[in-house]
Amino acid sequence: MSAPGPRAPLVSERVHAALRADILEGRLEPGQAVPSERALAERLRVNRHAVREALKRLEQAGLVQIIQGGATRVLDWRQTGGLEVMLDLLGGQSGELPPPELARSVLEMRASIGVDAARRCAVRGAAAARARVGAIADEAADAVGVDGTAVDERYEALWRAIVAGSGNVAYQLALNSLIGALAAYEGIAEAVRPADAAGIRRLGAAIAGGHGEDAAAAAEALLEPDTHALG
């Protein structure tokens, strides 16, 4: 028996994607009224229930405000959106690079979280968790310059272990979004692939030893140069 093919998108998902693109790409501007459910249903050739479900999702993402009895209006996603909007903004065609400003913003966020997570992991992480970070760091360092796929996998595992050891759930959720965003672009992955094996070992050793400031400095030395990797 053959495996089932990919699930066809729901009608509401197609409507959501179309409206989300209109908002994020500026065709629908902040403060502007979204066309009525009836108008959208006719334009997109769908039923009004699908439009209603799509608008609810946009409201949950902070992209629109639904006013009962009034017009649904577009919000300024820079003021009201969350990390899921970042993923939407980075959801371009596979292989294409996002706008430099957006890529830099994502990499700067990655650096900020990484430095603080490294410090906190070293200071308050359990001994076993810190030792695991040190071991993964050595594995990642061993793969540098030898196997690009392996170093990518071990480096991701390293940062997942560091962020988990920091005890900050918000950082863990943000890391999931950042990894998902960066994984969509091979060009970014190649540009920020780690090449400093000694630096990775320093980071692992500092965390394993419980040295918070040394861990933060090592993390900054690894991550800050990546913020300029795409120009």
N, CA, C and O of each residue as an XYZ file, in Angstrom:
924
protein
N       0.851     -1.205      0.000
C       0.000      0.000      0.000
C       0.880      1.246      0.000
O       1.815      1.358      0.792
N       0.576      2.157     -0.876
C       1.389      3.374     -0.955
C       1.061      4.305      0.194
O      -0.048      4.302      0.728
N       2.053      5.101      0.562
C       1.853      6.059      1.649
C       0.941      7.173      1.183
O       0.974      7.553      0.012
N       0.115      7.709      2.096
C      -0.774      8.802      1.705
C       0.014     10.038      1.326
O       1.070     10.309      1.899
N      -0.487     10.774      0.380
C       0.176     11.999     -0.040
C      -0.049     13.108      0.961
O      -0.773     12.922      1.939
N       0.566     14.272      0.733
C       0.393     15.385      1.654
C      -1.056     15.842      1.704
O      -1.777     15.802      0.707
N      -1.469     16.282      2.909
C      -2.841     16.728      3.088
C      -3.094     18.014      2.308
O      -2.297     18.952      2.347
N      -4.204     18.034      1.610
C      -4.580     19.254      0.883
C      -4.952     20.336      1.897
O      -5.616     20.039      2.890
N      -4.540     21.578      1.669
C      -4.858     22.635      2.631
C      -6.363     22.857      2.727
O      -7.089     22.774      1.736
N      -6.807     23.140      3.939
C      -8.205     23.472      4.130
C      -8.515     24.788      3.414
O      -7.629     25.605      3.163
N      -9.794     24.969      3.094
C     -10.205     26.207      2.426
C      -9.852     27.409      3.286
O      -9.367     28.421      2.780
N     -10.098     27.298      4.597
C      -9.808     28.420      5.491
C      -8.312     28.730      5.522
O      -7.923     29.885      5.696
N      -7.465     27.701      5.353
C      -6.019     27.932      5.338
C      -5.608     28.729      4.104
O      -4.727     29.586      4.175
N      -6.240     28.447      2.992
C      -5.925     29.197      1.770
C      -6.359     30.646      1.912
O      -5.659     31.557      1.470
N      -7.507     30.855      2.525
C      -7.983     32.228      2.745
C      -7.050     32.951      3.709
O      -6.685     34.107      3.496
N      -6.674     32.252      4.765
C      -5.767     32.836      5.758
C      -4.452     33.246      5.107
O      -3.949     34.342      5.358
N      -3.891     32.370      4.273
C      -2.615     32.671      3.623
C      -2.728     33.882      2.708
O      -1.818     34.709      2.649
N      -3.842     33.986      1.999
C      -4.020     35.115      1.073
C      -4.129     36.431      1.833
O      -3.500     37.421      1.458
N      -4.925     36.446      2.898
C      -5.104     37.680      3.665
C      -3.834     38.042      4.434
O      -3.468     39.214      4.522
N      -3.173     37.040      4.985
C      -1.920     37.282      5.702
C      -0.899     37.924      4.772
O      -0.213     38.866      5.168
N      -0.790     37.432      3.550
C       0.150     38.010      2.590
C      -0.225     39.452      2.270
O       0.652     40.309      2.163
N      -1.516     39.728      2.117
C      -1.957     41.108      1.841
C      -1.539     42.044      2.962
O      -1.154     43.186      2.712
N      -1.613     41.557      4.212
C      -1.264     42.401      5.357
C       0.240     42.571      5.482
O       0.728     43.695      5.608
N       0.979     41.472      5.449
C       2.421     41.545      5.667
C       3.146     42.226      4.514
O       4.213     42.809      4.710
N       2.580     42.156      3.323
C       3.214     42.785      2.163
C       2.678     44.178      1.886
O       3.047     44.804      0.893
N       1.790     44.676      2.778
C       1.369     46.071      2.723
C       0.214     46.392      1.807
O      -0.124     47.565      1.644
N      -0.408     45.394      1.200
C      -1.575     45.687      0.360
C      -2.778     46.074      1.213
O      -3.653     46.815      0.767
N      -2.813     45.566      2.440
C      -3.768     46.014      3.444
C      -2.958     46.681      4.543
O      -2.149     46.027      5.201
N      -3.166     47.976      4.747
C      -2.322     48.746      5.655
C      -2.963     48.874      7.030
O      -4.177     48.723      7.165
N      -2.135     49.158      8.081
C      -2.677     49.344      9.422
C      -3.796     50.388      9.451
O      -3.661     51.473      8.886
N      -4.894     50.048     10.113
C      -6.041     50.934     10.210
C      -7.060     50.739      9.110
O      -8.208     51.165      9.240
N      -6.650     50.095      8.023
C      -7.557     49.886      6.897
C      -8.559     48.795      7.233
O      -8.236     47.826      7.920
N      -9.776     48.964      6.741
C     -10.805     47.956      6.947
C     -10.587     46.793      5.992
O     -10.328     46.983      4.804
N     -10.697     45.583      6.534
C     -10.636     44.389      5.697
C     -11.962     44.284      4.948
O     -13.005     44.573      5.534
N     -11.964     43.887      3.694
C     -13.229     43.694      2.977
C     -14.182     42.803      3.770
O     -13.741     41.966      4.558
N     -15.457     42.975      3.569
C     -16.458     42.204      4.308
C     -16.325     40.709      4.021
O     -15.713     40.299      3.035
N     -16.917     39.908      4.911
C     -16.892     38.456      4.708
C     -17.496     38.100      3.353
O     -16.976     37.248      2.633
N     -18.587     38.757      3.022
C     -19.255     38.457      1.757
C     -18.344     38.794      0.577
O     -18.223     38.013     -0.366
N     -17.699     39.976      0.640
C     -16.827     40.384     -0.457
C     -15.635     39.438     -0.598
O     -15.242     39.078     -1.707
N     -15.063     39.040      0.549
C     -13.928     38.125      0.503
C     -14.343     36.756     -0.025
O     -13.619     36.139     -0.806
N     -15.500     36.291      0.402
C     -15.986     34.995     -0.067
C     -16.177     35.001     -1.581
O     -15.847     34.033     -2.266
N     -16.713     36.104     -2.087
C     -16.932     36.185     -3.530
C     -15.609     36.291     -4.279
O     -15.417     35.654     -5.315
N     -14.702     37.100     -3.745
C     -13.424     37.298     -4.417
C     -12.592     36.020     -4.448
O     -11.975     35.693     -5.462
N     -12.582     35.299     -3.324
C     -11.753     34.116     -3.210
C     -12.492     32.830     -3.570
O     -11.917     31.742     -3.569
N     -13.788     32.983     -3.879
C     -14.618     31.850     -4.287
C     -14.648     30.752     -3.223
O     -14.409     29.576     -3.495
N     -14.946     31.185     -2.015
C     -15.063     30.261     -0.885
C     -16.341     30.610     -0.124
O     -17.006     31.599     -0.431
N     -16.676     29.789      0.867
C     -17.846     30.100      1.681
C     -17.475     31.057      2.813
O     -16.298     31.208      3.141
N     -18.458     31.688      3.396
C     -18.201     32.689      4.430
C     -17.648     32.061      5.708
O     -16.928     32.720      6.458
N     -17.974     30.812      5.958
C     -17.428     30.145      7.146
C     -15.901     30.080      7.057
O     -15.209     30.313      8.048
N     -15.380     29.762      5.870
C     -13.933     29.703      5.687
C     -13.291     31.063      5.922
O     -12.213     31.153      6.509
N     -13.952     32.114      5.468
C     -13.447     33.470      5.688
C     -13.440     33.793      7.178
O     -12.480     34.364      7.695
N     -14.516     33.424      7.858
C     -14.628     33.699      9.294
C     -13.518     32.999     10.076
O     -12.916     33.592     10.971
N     -13.249     31.744      9.737
C     -12.193     31.003     10.420
C     -10.825     31.628     10.151
O      -9.985     31.702     11.048
N     -10.606     32.072      8.926
C      -9.330     32.704      8.584
C      -9.132     34.002      9.356
O      -8.033     34.289      9.831
N     -10.191     34.779      9.478
C     -10.091     36.046     10.211
C      -9.818     35.813     11.694
O      -9.092     36.587     12.319
N     -10.388     34.761     12.257
C     -10.119     34.434     13.661
C      -8.637     34.125     13.863
O      -8.038     34.552     14.850
N      -8.055     33.389     12.935
C      -6.637     33.072     13.039
C      -5.780     34.326     12.918
O      -4.777     34.468     13.616
N      -6.171     35.223     12.044
C      -5.431     36.477     11.894
C      -5.541     37.327     13.161
O      -4.589     38.008     13.541
N      -6.680     37.285     13.799
C      -6.859     38.025     15.052
C      -5.972     37.432     16.143
O      -5.354     38.173     16.907
N      -5.904     36.116     16.222
C      -5.070     35.452     17.222
C      -3.594     35.776     17.026
O      -2.832     35.828     17.991
N      -3.195     35.994     15.778
C      -1.797     36.334     15.474
C      -1.500     37.813     15.658
O      -0.354     38.236     15.507
N      -2.523     38.610     15.983
C      -2.315     40.044     16.177
C      -2.250     40.840     14.901
O      -1.663     41.922     14.875
N      -2.853     40.318     13.821
C      -2.797     41.017     12.540
C      -4.046     41.835     12.253
O      -3.990     42.803     11.494
N      -5.170     41.461     12.847
C      -6.409     42.216     12.646
C      -7.159     42.308     13.962
O      -6.905     41.546     14.894
N      -8.081     43.247     14.022
C      -8.999     43.373     15.153
C     -10.418     43.202     14.635
O     -10.869     43.954     13.772
N     -11.111     42.214     15.165
C     -12.493     41.969     14.760
C     -13.419     42.708     15.711
O     -13.387     42.480     16.920
N     -14.230     43.578     15.175
C     -15.167     44.364     15.973
C     -16.574     43.898     15.643
O     -17.044     44.052     14.515
N     -17.240     43.329     16.631
C     -18.590     42.833     16.400
C     -19.512     43.975     15.969
O     -19.611     45.001     16.641
N     -20.172     43.776     14.851
C     -21.058     44.811     14.351
C     -20.360     45.908     13.587
O     -21.012     46.823     13.082
N     -19.032     45.834     13.492
C     -18.276     46.853     12.768
C     -17.289     46.212     11.815
O     -17.292     44.996     11.619
N     -16.456     47.032     11.233
C     -15.480     46.530     10.267
C     -14.314     45.850     10.983
O     -13.925     46.267     12.074
N     -13.771     44.826     10.382
C     -12.526     44.219     10.851
C     -11.380     45.061     10.302
O     -11.296     45.305      9.098
N     -10.498     45.502     11.198
C      -9.441     46.423     10.777
C      -8.060     45.800     10.942
O      -7.813     44.980     11.825
N      -7.174     46.230     10.048
C      -5.797     45.734     10.062
C      -5.028     46.424     11.185
O      -5.132     47.636     11.369
N      -4.253     45.634     11.936
C      -3.398     46.168     12.982
C      -1.968     46.306     12.460
O      -1.600     45.707     11.449
N      -1.178     47.100     13.161
C       0.244     47.220     12.818
C       0.964     46.018     13.418
O       1.204     45.983     14.625
N       1.313     45.034     12.591
C       1.884     43.791     13.111
C       3.190     44.008     13.860
O       3.580     43.170     14.673
N       3.880     45.133     13.597
C       5.119     45.405     14.324
C       4.846     45.700     15.795
O       5.713     45.516     16.649
N       3.622     46.163     16.080
C       3.243     46.494     17.440
C       2.444     45.388     18.119
O       2.440     45.300     19.346
N       1.776     44.554     17.352
C       0.842     43.598     17.937
C       1.167     42.139     17.640
O       0.600     41.247     18.272
N       2.059     41.877     16.702
C       2.343     40.501     16.305
C       3.315     39.805     17.239
O       3.970     40.448     18.059
N       3.407     38.487     17.111
C       4.327     37.686     17.893
C       5.317     36.965     16.999
O       5.475     37.299     15.825
N       5.989     35.961     17.577
C       7.015     35.250     16.831
C       6.471     34.526     15.612
O       7.191     34.319     14.635
N       5.184     34.135     15.666
C       4.632     33.449     14.507
C       4.614     34.355     13.282
O       4.668     33.872     12.151
N       4.537     35.668     13.501
C       4.581     36.603     12.381
C       5.968     36.599     11.747
O       6.107     36.733     10.531
N       6.991     36.442     12.587
C       8.347     36.359     12.050
C       8.473     35.186     11.091
O       9.084     35.310     10.030
N       7.900     34.054     11.459
C       7.945     32.897     10.576
C       7.202     33.173      9.284
O       7.641     32.756      8.211
N       6.076     33.875      9.378
C       5.331     34.220      8.171
C       6.146     35.133      7.265
O       6.160     34.964      6.045
N       6.828     36.109      7.877
C       7.637     37.028      7.095
C       8.791     36.313      6.407
O       9.212     36.697      5.316
N       9.293     35.277      7.052
C      10.407     34.524      6.484
C       9.940     33.393      5.577
O      10.754     32.612      5.084
N       8.654     33.307      5.361
C       8.127     32.192      4.591
C       8.137     32.414      3.101
O       7.131     32.198      2.426
N       9.273     32.847      2.582
C       9.369     33.073      1.140
C       9.656     31.791      0.387
O       9.510     30.695      0.929
N      10.060     31.930     -0.850
C      10.373     30.764     -1.665
C      11.646     30.104     -1.159
O      12.612     30.779     -0.803
N      11.633     28.774     -1.131
C      12.795     28.027     -0.656
C      14.021     28.386     -1.483
O      13.971     28.434     -2.713
N      15.122     28.638     -0.783
C      16.364     28.947     -1.472
C      16.612     30.438     -1.629
O      17.758     30.855     -1.798
N      15.567     31.246     -1.577
C      15.740     32.683     -1.674
C      16.089     33.241     -0.304
O      15.651     32.718      0.721
N      16.877     34.303     -0.297
C      17.213     34.939      0.963
C      16.171     35.997      1.301
O      15.669     36.677      0.406
N      15.835     36.144      2.591
C      14.890     37.186      2.984
C      15.559     38.555      2.895
O      16.770     38.627      2.685
N      14.807     39.638      3.049
C      15.417     40.968      3.051
C      16.510     41.050      4.108
O      16.343     40.511      5.201
N      17.634     41.718      3.806
C      18.753     41.778      4.753
C      18.364     42.282      6.136
O      18.844     41.759      7.142
N      17.497     43.296      6.199
C      17.091     43.844      7.497
C      16.408     42.779      8.346
O      16.647     42.688      9.550
N      15.559     41.979      7.716
C      14.841     40.943      8.448
C      15.792     39.840      8.893
O      15.721     39.380     10.033
N      16.683     39.414      8.000
C      17.655     38.379      8.366
C      18.534     38.848      9.514
O      18.812     38.089     10.442
N      18.973     40.110      9.448
C      19.815     40.641     10.520
C      19.050     40.677     11.841
O      19.606     40.351     12.890
N      17.786     41.071     11.793
C      16.983     41.126     13.011
C      16.871     39.754     13.660
O      16.985     39.624     14.879
N      16.650     38.737     12.843
C      16.522     37.376     13.368
C      17.846     36.919     13.983
O      17.855     36.319     15.057
N      18.957     37.200     13.310
C      20.263     36.769     13.813
C      20.663     37.549     15.068
O      21.337     37.005     15.943
N      20.256     38.809     15.164
C      20.530     39.583     16.378
C      19.726     39.042     17.555
O      20.228     38.982     18.677
N      18.485     38.652     17.301
C      17.682     38.045     18.358
C      18.306     36.729     18.811
O      18.371     36.435     20.005
N      18.758     35.950     17.850
C      19.434     34.677     18.151
C      20.645     34.915     19.042
O      20.869     34.173     19.999
N      21.429     35.951     18.733
C      22.622     36.246     19.524
C      22.252     36.693     20.933
O      22.869     36.264     21.908
N      21.251     37.548     21.039
C      20.850     38.052     22.357
C      20.371     36.925     23.260
O      20.768     36.834     24.422
N      19.517     36.073     22.717
C      19.011     34.948     23.498
C      20.150     33.993     23.845
O      20.242     33.515     24.976
N      21.014     33.718     22.872
C      22.089     32.768     23.100
C      23.044     33.192     24.197
O      23.442     32.374     25.027
N      23.418     34.466     24.208
C      24.359     34.954     25.221
C      23.748     34.840     26.615
O      24.393     34.344     27.538
N      22.520     35.295     26.768
C      21.904     35.243     28.093
C      21.608     33.810     28.511
O      21.773     33.464     29.680
N      21.170     32.967     27.569
C      20.892     31.575     27.897
C      22.157     30.852     28.338
O      22.121     30.040     29.262
N      23.276     31.145     27.676
C      24.536     30.515     28.059
C      24.919     30.892     29.484
O      25.334     30.040     30.269
N      24.777     32.176     29.815
C      25.086     32.630     31.171
C      24.195     31.927     32.189
O      24.681     31.424     33.202
N      22.909     31.894     31.924
C      21.968     31.317     32.883
C      22.140     29.806     32.998
O      22.006     29.247     34.086
N      22.433     29.152     31.893
C      22.663     27.714     31.941
C      23.863     27.395     32.827
O      23.818     26.459     33.626
N      24.933     28.173     32.686
C      26.134     27.942     33.489
C      25.871     28.189     34.970
O      26.409     27.489     35.828
N      25.045     29.184     35.264
C      24.824     29.584     36.656
C      23.795     28.706     37.356
O      23.992     28.329     38.511
N      22.704     28.376     36.676
C      21.644     27.668     37.375
C      21.286     26.304     36.786
O      20.377     25.640     37.285
N      21.973     25.886     35.754
C      21.722     24.567     35.199
C      22.207     23.473     36.138
O      23.201     23.650     36.843
N      21.512     22.350     36.147
C      21.947     21.215     36.960
C      23.288     20.706     36.445
O      23.612     20.862     35.268
N      24.053     20.103     37.327
C      25.392     19.639     36.957
C      25.344     18.669     35.783
O      26.179     18.734     34.881
N      24.366     17.774     35.798
C      24.264     16.798     34.708
C      23.956     17.486     33.381
O      24.497     17.111     32.341
N      23.083     18.499     33.422
C      22.729     19.225     32.205
C      23.927     19.995     31.676
O      24.140     20.061     30.465
N      24.718     20.584     32.586
C      25.903     21.331     32.158
C      26.960     20.404     31.566
O      27.634     20.743     30.593
N      27.087     19.236     32.173
C      28.051     18.264     31.641
C      27.634     17.802     30.248
O      28.477     17.591     29.375
N      26.332     17.646     30.050
C      25.840     17.242     28.726
C      26.138     18.323     27.697
O      26.508     18.016     26.563
N      25.981     19.582     28.080
C      26.318     20.686     27.176
C      27.790     20.593     26.770
O      28.127     20.743     25.596
N      28.655     20.346     27.741
C      30.078     20.233     27.430
C      30.370     19.105     26.456
O      31.202     19.248     25.559
N      29.681     17.979     26.635
C      29.900     16.838     25.749
C      29.404     17.124     24.337
O      30.072     16.784     23.361
N      28.236     17.748     24.229
C      27.701     18.067     22.903
C      28.590     19.101     22.208
O      28.804     19.031     20.998
N      29.104     20.056     22.979
C      30.006     21.059     22.401
C      31.234     20.391     21.795
O      31.672     20.768     20.708
N      31.790     19.407     22.488
C      32.958     18.701     21.952
C      32.593     17.965     20.658
O      33.379     17.952     19.711
N      31.413     17.359     20.617
C      30.974     16.666     19.401
C      30.823     17.645     18.240
O      31.234     17.357     17.116
N      30.225     18.811     18.524
C      30.054     19.819     17.478
C      31.404     20.320     16.989
O      31.611     20.491     15.787
N      32.325     20.556     17.923
C      33.656     21.034     17.555
C      34.391     20.006     16.699
O      35.094     20.367     15.755
N      34.229     18.733     17.029
C      34.887     17.677     16.255
C      34.401     17.641     14.802
O      35.138     17.238     13.902
N      33.144     18.069     14.586
C      32.566     18.008     13.237
C      32.909     19.223     12.388
O      32.728     19.192     11.171
N      33.402     20.295     13.005
C      33.715     21.520     12.272
C      34.759     21.233     11.199
O      35.811     20.660     11.479
N      34.457     21.635      9.973
C      35.383     21.460      8.869
C      35.459     20.053      8.330
O      36.220     19.779      7.402
N      34.671     19.151      8.906
C      34.705     17.751      8.483
C      33.401     17.354      7.806
O      33.409     16.771      6.723
N      32.289     17.672      8.445
C      30.969     17.244      7.967
C      29.977     18.363      8.245
O      29.584     18.579      9.391
N      29.568     19.080      7.191
C      28.676     20.220      7.366
C      27.347     19.833      7.973
O      26.841     20.533      8.849
N      26.772     18.730      7.522
C      25.492     18.298      8.061
C      25.611     17.945      9.533
O      24.754     18.310     10.338
N      26.671     17.238      9.882
C      26.872     16.840     11.272
C      27.081     18.047     12.173
O      26.540     18.094     13.277
N      27.857     19.023     11.719
C      28.092     20.193     12.568
C      26.807     20.989     12.741
O      26.556     21.526     13.820
N      25.992     21.073     11.700
C      24.715     21.770     11.832
C      23.832     21.081     12.866
O      23.221     21.737     13.710
N      23.773     19.761     12.793
C      22.927     19.004     13.714
C      23.425     19.105     15.151
O      22.633     19.299     16.073
N      24.727     18.975     15.341
C      25.268     19.023     16.704
C      25.236     20.433     17.267
O      25.040     20.622     18.468
N      25.426     21.417     16.411
C      25.371     22.808     16.889
C      23.948     23.162     17.315
O      23.749     23.839     18.323
N      22.959     22.705     16.545
C      21.573     22.919     16.954
C      21.297     22.201     18.278
O      20.664     22.760     19.174
N      21.772     20.969     18.392
C      21.580     20.223     19.636
C      22.249     20.929     20.810
O      21.729     20.930     21.926
N      23.406     21.528     20.547
C      24.113     22.270     21.598
C      23.265     23.417     22.119
O      23.115     23.588     23.328
N      22.710     24.205     21.202
C      21.942     25.359     21.649
C      20.608     24.956     22.271
O      20.109     25.633     23.170
N      20.041     23.869     21.800
C      18.827     23.371     22.467
C      19.145     22.966     23.906
O      18.364     23.237     24.818
N      20.283     22.323     24.106
C      20.674     21.913     25.456
C      20.975     23.124     26.338
O      20.628     23.142     27.519
N      21.619     24.128     25.760
C      21.936     25.343     26.525
C      20.660     26.060     26.947
O      20.501     26.444     28.105
N      19.756     26.234     25.992
C      18.524     26.959     26.309
C      17.668     26.169     27.293
O      17.051     26.750     28.185
N      17.628     24.843     27.136
C      16.895     24.029     28.107
C      17.517     24.164     29.495
O      16.806     24.258     30.495
N      18.840     24.174     29.547
C      19.530     24.305     30.823
C      19.372     25.671     31.459
O      19.552     25.822     32.668
N      19.033     26.677     30.645
C      18.839     28.020     31.204
C      17.572     28.103     32.047
O      17.424     29.012     32.865
N      16.657     27.153     31.847
C      15.412     27.158     32.605
C      14.424     28.218     32.185
O      13.501     28.534     32.935
N      14.601     28.780     30.987
C      13.719     29.850     30.509
C      12.837     29.301     29.397
O      13.299     29.081     28.277
N      11.559     29.082     29.713
C      10.634     28.498     28.736
C      10.428     29.440     27.553
O      10.310     28.985     26.415
N      10.384     30.744     27.808
C      10.200     31.698     26.712
C      11.350     31.600     25.719
O      11.135     31.676     24.509
N      12.568     31.430     26.223
C      13.710     31.257     25.331
C      13.574     29.977     24.512
O      13.925     29.955     23.333
N      13.065     28.909     25.135
C      12.900     27.655     24.404
C      11.916     27.811     23.258
O      12.163     27.325     22.155
N      10.797     28.489     23.514
C       9.810     28.693     22.457
C      10.360     29.607     21.364
O      10.125     29.375     20.178
N      11.089     30.638     21.766
C      11.696     31.531     20.775
C      12.726     30.784     19.936
O      12.826     31.007     18.730
N      13.489     29.900     20.571
C      14.492     29.127     19.835
C      13.832     28.251     18.780
O      14.341     28.128     17.666
N      12.701     27.642     19.125
C      11.982     26.827     18.139
C      11.641     27.656     16.905
O      11.818     27.205     15.773
N      11.149     28.874     17.137
C      10.789     29.747     16.024
C      12.022     30.161     15.223
O      11.992     30.191     13.993
N      13.102     30.477     15.930
C      14.317     30.902     15.242
C      14.890     29.783     14.388
O      15.303     30.016     13.252
N      14.919     28.574     14.925
C      15.443     27.447     14.162
C      14.575     27.197     12.934
O      15.088     26.954     11.842
N      13.256     27.258     13.121
C      12.360     27.063     11.993
C      12.537     28.127     10.928
O      12.493     27.834      9.733
N      12.739     29.365     11.363
C      12.909     30.467     10.416
C      14.198     30.323      9.626
O      14.201     30.477      8.405
N      15.290     30.030     10.314
C      16.583     29.957      9.639
C      16.711     28.715      8.766
O      17.406     28.730      7.750
N      16.029     27.629      9.170
C      16.126     26.384      8.403
C      15.497     26.503      7.025
O      15.789     25.702      6.138
N      14.633     27.502      6.837
C      13.954     27.661      5.549
C      14.894     28.188      4.466
O      14.536     28.189      3.288
N      16.079     28.633      4.845
C      16.976     29.271      3.884
C      18.365     28.634      3.948
O      19.103     28.823      4.914
N      18.703     27.885      2.916
C      20.014     27.248      2.880
C      21.126     28.284      2.890
O      22.190     28.054      3.466
N      20.884     29.417      2.259
C      21.911     30.446      2.205
C      22.270     30.967      3.578
O      23.445     31.212      3.854
N      21.279     31.144      4.456
C      21.556     31.597      5.811
C      22.294     30.504      6.576
O      23.270     30.776      7.275
N      21.817     29.259      6.439
C      22.447     28.147      7.153
C      23.925     28.047      6.812
O      24.755     27.812      7.690
N      24.255     28.225      5.538
C      25.652     28.143      5.118
C      26.456     29.330      5.649
O      27.615     29.187      6.039
N      25.818     30.505      5.656
C      26.534     31.712      6.087
C      26.862     31.685      7.576
O      27.873     32.250      7.994
N      26.027     31.041      8.380
C      26.240     31.046      9.830
C      26.729     29.691     10.348
O      26.752     29.457     11.557
N      27.119     28.798      9.430
C      27.648     27.499      9.880
C      28.913     27.747     10.706
O      29.816     28.445     10.245
N      28.993     27.188     11.919
C      30.144     27.482     12.786
C      31.441     26.944     12.225
O      31.495     25.843     11.677
N      32.488     27.742     12.372
C      33.813     27.338     11.902
C      34.854     27.418     13.012
O      36.005     27.031     12.811
N      34.461     27.916     14.173
C      35.399     28.122     15.285
C      35.279     26.965     16.276
O      34.562     27.059     17.272
N      35.984     25.884     15.993
C      35.913     24.711     16.868
C      36.391     25.041     18.279
O      35.798     24.598     19.262
N      37.474     25.827     18.370
C      38.010     26.173     19.688
C      37.001     27.001     20.479
O      36.864     26.839     21.692
N      36.288     27.901     19.769
C      35.284     28.718     20.439
C      34.131     27.887     20.975
O      33.621     28.151     22.063
N      33.722     26.887     20.211
C      32.643     25.995     20.657
C      33.093     25.232     21.898
O      32.317     25.066     22.839
N      34.334     24.770     21.907
C      34.846     24.051     23.076
C      34.902     24.976     24.299
O      34.596     24.552     25.414
N      35.293     26.238     24.089
C      35.335     27.181     25.210
C      33.949     27.378     25.799
O      33.778     27.424     27.017
N      32.955     27.493     24.914
C      31.589     27.661     25.388
C      31.158     26.452     26.218
O      30.627     26.605     27.318
N      31.388     25.251     25.687
C      31.005     24.049     26.410
C      31.711     23.917     27.750
O      31.096     23.547     28.750
N      33.016     24.224     27.767
C      33.794     24.105     28.999
C      33.341     25.113     30.045
O      33.276     24.793     31.232
N      33.027     26.337     29.607
C      32.584     27.371     30.548
C      31.255     26.990     31.192
O      31.060     27.176     32.393
N      30.349     26.457     30.388
C      29.047     26.061     30.941
C      29.209     24.846     31.838
O      28.648     24.802     32.932
N      29.968     23.864     31.385
C      30.182     22.665     32.203
C      30.816     23.027     33.549
O      30.524     22.404     34.570
N      31.685     24.038     33.537
C      32.356     24.454     34.764
C      31.559     25.418     35.613
O      31.983     25.763     36.716
N      30.399     25.867     35.117
C      29.567     26.774     35.890
C      30.045     28.213     35.904
O      29.765     28.954     36.845
N      30.764     28.611     34.867
C      31.319     29.972     34.821
C      30.439     30.852     33.928
O      30.603     30.873     32.708
N      29.517     31.566     34.543
C      28.507     32.306     33.801
C      29.040     33.360     32.858
O      28.652     33.401     31.691
N      29.930     34.219     33.347
C      30.411     35.309     32.498
C      31.309     34.786     31.381
O      31.284     35.312     30.268
N      32.093     33.769     31.666
C      32.912     33.167     30.612
C      32.020     32.534     29.544
O      32.313     32.615     28.351
N      30.934     31.907     29.982
C      29.999     31.297     29.033
C      29.355     32.364     28.158
O      29.225     32.174     26.949
N      28.951     33.483     28.753
C      28.335     34.564     27.982
C      29.312     35.134     26.969
O      28.944     35.401     25.826
N      30.570     35.323     27.392
C      31.582     35.868     26.487
C      31.847     34.904     25.327
O      32.003     35.330     24.182
N      31.896     33.605     25.630
C      32.130     32.615     24.568
C      30.957     32.570     23.596
O      31.152     32.452     22.387
N      29.745     32.663     24.122
C      28.553     32.663     23.263
C      28.535     33.894     22.368
O      28.217     33.803     21.182
N      28.876     35.042     22.937
C      28.888     36.272     22.137
C      29.930     36.183     21.029
O      29.684     36.626     19.907
N      31.085     35.615     21.337
C      32.144     35.496     20.332
C      31.713     34.598     19.180
O      32.158     34.786     18.048
N      30.853     33.628     19.457
C      30.374     32.734     18.403
C      29.220     33.342     17.607
O      29.159     33.203     16.386
N      28.315     34.011     18.302
C      27.046     34.408     17.666
C      27.046     35.825     17.106
O      26.388     36.088     16.100
N      27.762     36.730     17.732
C      27.703     38.118     17.265
C      28.230     38.289     15.838
O      27.628     39.039     15.070
N      29.329     37.627     15.448
C      29.779     37.774     14.052
C      28.729     37.319     13.032
O      28.718     37.804     11.901
N      27.844     36.389     13.424
C      26.823     35.908     12.506
C      25.833     37.000     12.151
O      25.197     36.932     11.099
N      25.686     38.010     13.004
C      24.716     39.074     12.712
C      25.143     39.900     11.504
O      24.335     40.629     10.928
N      26.411     39.787     11.122
C      26.924     40.519      9.951
C      27.194     39.578      8.777
O      27.756     39.987      7.762
N      26.792     38.328      8.923
C      27.155     37.325      7.917
C      26.540     37.579      6.544
O      27.093     37.163      5.526
N      25.401     38.259      6.517
C      24.715     38.500      5.240
C      24.858     39.954      4.789
O      24.135     40.404      3.900
N      25.774     40.675      5.391
C      26.015     42.052      4.981
C      25.225     43.056      5.773
O      25.334     44.258      5.529
